Amino acid sequence: MIGNVSVVCAWCSSVVTPGGEYVSHGICPECALNFLKKLPREYLETIAEPDGTVTLLSGHKLDIAAAP
């Protein structure tokens, strides 16, 4: 059944992973990055990697120095 599941972003409804007739929900990289940008910088600094980035499970990175 794993190959027969599409993953859709629960925030914006974009298809994250096309797959089939069943639907599961997750979060797309764009919505996840937008969420991270809203978190307090002090918190982001506690979870940042040594290079100053926070990495999502998808592999996308947020450079906290460049975040508003």
DRENKOL-822209 format. One line per field, with one value per atom (N, C-alpha, C): x, y, z; chain; residue number from 1; atom name. Coordinates in nm, 2 decimals. Layout:
! DRENKOL-822209
xx	[X;...]
yy	[Y;...]
zz	[Z;...]
cadena	[A;...]
num	[NUM;...]
atomo	[CA;...]
//
This chain:
! DRENKOL-822209
xx	[0.08;0.00;0.09;0.21;0.30;0.31;0.32;0.34;0.21;0.10;-0.03;-0.08;0.01;-0.03;0.03;-0.05;-0.01;0.00;0.11;0.12;0.09;0.00;-0.05;-0.02;0.03;0.06;-0.07;-0.08;-0.19;-0.22;-0.12;-0.13;-0.18;-0.12;-0.15;-0.21;-0.23;-0.29;-0.21;-0.08;0.00;0.04;0.07;0.11;0.26;0.29;0.43;0.49;0.42;0.46;0.34;0.35;0.24;0.25;0.14;0.15;0.03;-0.09;-0.20;-0.33;-0.42;-0.55;-0.57;-0.48;-0.49;-0.41;-0.46;-0.40;-0.35;-0.23;-0.18;-0.14;-0.13;-0.09;0.04;0.11;0.24;0.25;0.37;0.40;0.50;0.47;0.57;0.69;0.80;0.92;0.89;0.81;0.79;0.71;0.60;0.53;0.61;0.69;0.78;0.88;0.94;1.03;0.97;0.85;0.77;0.74;0.71;0.68;0.80;0.92;1.04;1.08;1.05;1.09;1.01;0.90;0.81;0.85;0.94;0.98;1.09;1.09;1.19;1.34;1.41;1.55;1.63;1.60;1.67;1.64;1.52;1.49;1.57;1.56;1.63;1.78;1.84;1.98;2.01;1.91;1.94;1.93;1.86;1.85;1.93;2.00;2.08;2.20;2.24;2.37;2.48;2.61;2.72;2.73;2.68;2.69;2.58;2.50;2.39;2.26;2.24;2.12;2.04;1.91;1.82;1.78;1.79;1.76;1.63;1.54;1.42;1.44;1.35;1.36;1.38;1.32;1.33;1.47;1.55;1.69;1.70;1.59;1.59;1.65;1.72;1.78;1.74;1.72;1.70;1.82;1.88;1.99;1.93;1.95;1.89;1.94;2.06;2.11;2.04;1.99;1.91;1.76;1.72;1.57;1.54;1.42;1.37;1.35]
yy	[-0.12;0.00;0.13;0.12;0.24;0.31;0.23;0.29;0.34;0.32;0.36;0.48;0.56;0.68;0.81;0.91;1.04;1.12;1.20;1.29;1.43;1.49;1.63;1.72;1.84;1.94;1.97;1.96;1.99;2.14;2.22;2.36;2.43;2.38;2.45;2.36;2.23;2.13;2.10;2.14;2.10;1.95;1.88;1.74;1.74;1.68;1.66;1.54;1.43;1.31;1.24;1.24;1.17;1.02;0.95;0.81;0.73;0.77;0.68;0.73;0.63;0.66;0.70;0.66;0.69;0.82;0.90;1.03;1.03;1.08;1.11;1.26;1.31;1.46;1.48;1.58;1.62;1.77;1.81;1.96;1.97;2.06;2.08;2.16;2.15;2.23;2.38;2.44;2.58;2.62;2.55;2.58;2.55;2.45;2.42;2.53;2.58;2.69;2.82;2.84;2.96;2.95;2.83;2.81;2.84;2.78;2.80;2.95;3.02;3.16;3.24;3.19;3.26;3.22;3.12;3.09;3.19;3.21;3.30;3.26;3.36;3.34;3.27;3.30;3.24;3.09;3.05;2.90;2.84;2.91;2.85;2.83;2.92;2.91;2.79;2.74;2.63;2.50;2.50;2.38;2.38;2.49;2.51;2.42;2.39;2.31;2.41;2.36;2.45;2.56;2.53;2.62;2.73;2.72;2.83;2.80;2.67;2.63;2.53;2.53;2.43;2.35;2.22;2.13;2.06;2.06;1.99;1.84;1.75;1.61;1.59;1.69;1.68;1.72;1.77;1.81;1.96;2.03;2.17;2.24;2.35;2.42;2.56;2.61;2.75;2.81;2.91;2.98;3.08;3.06;3.15;3.29;3.31;3.44;3.52;3.45;3.52;3.53;3.46;3.46;3.60;3.65;3.78;3.77]
zz	[0.00;0.00;0.00;0.05;0.05;-0.08;-0.19;-0.32;-0.38;-0.31;-0.36;-0.28;-0.22;-0.13;-0.19;-0.20;-0.24;-0.11;-0.09;0.02;-0.02;0.05;0.02;0.14;0.11;0.21;0.29;0.42;0.50;0.51;0.47;0.48;0.35;0.24;0.11;0.01;0.04;-0.05;-0.17;-0.18;-0.29;-0.27;-0.38;-0.38;-0.35;-0.24;-0.20;-0.27;-0.26;-0.33;-0.40;-0.53;-0.60;-0.58;-0.57;-0.55;-0.59;-0.56;-0.59;-0.54;-0.52;-0.48;-0.33;-0.25;-0.11;-0.08;0.02;0.05;0.20;0.22;0.35;0.35;0.46;0.47;0.54;0.49;0.55;0.53;0.52;0.49;0.38;0.29;0.18;0.23;0.16;0.20;0.21;0.12;0.12;0.25;0.28;0.40;0.53;0.53;0.64;0.67;0.56;0.57;0.62;0.57;0.61;0.76;0.81;0.95;1.03;0.99;1.06;1.07;0.97;0.97;1.07;1.12;1.22;1.36;1.38;1.51;1.56;1.69;1.75;1.71;1.68;1.64;1.75;1.88;1.99;1.99;1.95;1.94;1.83;1.71;1.59;1.62;1.69;1.72;1.81;1.89;1.97;1.89;1.78;1.70;1.57;1.55;1.42;1.43;1.31;1.29;1.30;1.31;1.33;1.21;1.09;0.98;0.99;1.09;1.10;1.03;0.99;0.92;1.00;0.97;1.02;0.90;0.91;0.80;0.83;0.73;0.73;0.70;0.73;0.69;0.54;0.46;0.32;0.26;0.35;0.31;0.28;0.27;0.25;0.38;0.36;0.47;0.48;0.60;0.63;0.70;0.63;0.69;0.79;0.92;1.01;1.01;0.96;0.95;0.84;0.74;0.64;0.66;0.77;0.80;0.86;0.83;0.88;1.03]
cadena	[A;A;A;A;A;A;A;A;A;A;A;A;A;A;A;A;A;A;A;A;A;A;A;A;A;A;A;A;A;A;A;A;A;A;A;A;A;A;A;A;A;A;A;A;A;A;A;A;A;A;A;A;A;A;A;A;A;A;A;A;A;A;A;A;A;A;A;A;A;A;A;A;A;A;A;A;A;A;A;A;A;A;A;A;A;A;A;A;A;A;A;A;A;A;A;A;A;A;A;A;A;A;A;A;A;A;A;A;A;A;A;A;A;A;A;A;A;A;A;A;A;A;A;A;A;A;A;A;A;A;A;A;A;A;A;A;A;A;A;A;A;A;A;A;A;A;A;A;A;A;A;A;A;A;A;A;A;A;A;A;A;A;A;A;A;A;A;A;A;A;A;A;A;A;A;A;A;A;A;A;A;A;A;A;A;A;A;A;A;A;A;A;A;A;A;A;A;A;A;A;A;A;A;A]
num	[1;1;1;2;2;2;3;3;3;4;4;4;5;5;5;6;6;6;7;7;7;8;8;8;9;9;9;10;10;10;11;11;11;12;12;12;13;13;13;14;14;14;15;15;15;16;16;16;17;17;17;18;18;18;19;19;19;20;20;20;21;21;21;22;22;22;23;23;23;24;24;24;25;25;25;26;26;26;27;27;27;28;28;28;29;29;29;30;30;30;31;31;31;32;32;32;33;33;33;34;34;34;35;35;35;36;36;36;37;37;37;38;38;38;39;39;39;40;40;40;41;41;41;42;42;42;43;43;43;44;44;44;45;45;45;46;46;46;47;47;47;48;48;48;49;49;49;50;50;50;51;51;51;52;52;52;53;53;53;54;54;54;55;55;55;56;56;56;57;57;57;58;58;58;59;59;59;60;60;60;61;61;61;62;62;62;63;63;63;64;64;64;65;65;65;66;66;66;67;67;67;68;68;68]
atomo	[N;CA;C;N;CA;C;N;CA;C;N;CA;C;N;CA;C;N;CA;C;N;CA;C;N;CA;C;N;CA;C;N;CA;C;N;CA;C;N;CA;C;N;CA;C;N;CA;C;N;CA;C;N;CA;C;N;CA;C;N;CA;C;N;CA;C;N;CA;C;N;CA;C;N;CA;C;N;CA;C;N;CA;C;N;CA;C;N;CA;C;N;CA;C;N;CA;C;N;CA;C;N;CA;C;N;CA;C;N;CA;C;N;CA;C;N;CA;C;N;CA;C;N;CA;C;N;CA;C;N;CA;C;N;CA;C;N;CA;C;N;CA;C;N;CA;C;N;CA;C;N;CA;C;N;CA;C;N;CA;C;N;CA;C;N;CA;C;N;CA;C;N;CA;C;N;CA;C;N;CA;C;N;CA;C;N;CA;C;N;CA;C;N;CA;C;N;CA;C;N;CA;C;N;CA;C;N;CA;C;N;CA;C;N;CA;C;N;CA;C;N;CA;C;N;CA;C;N;CA;C;N;CA;C;N;CA;C]
//
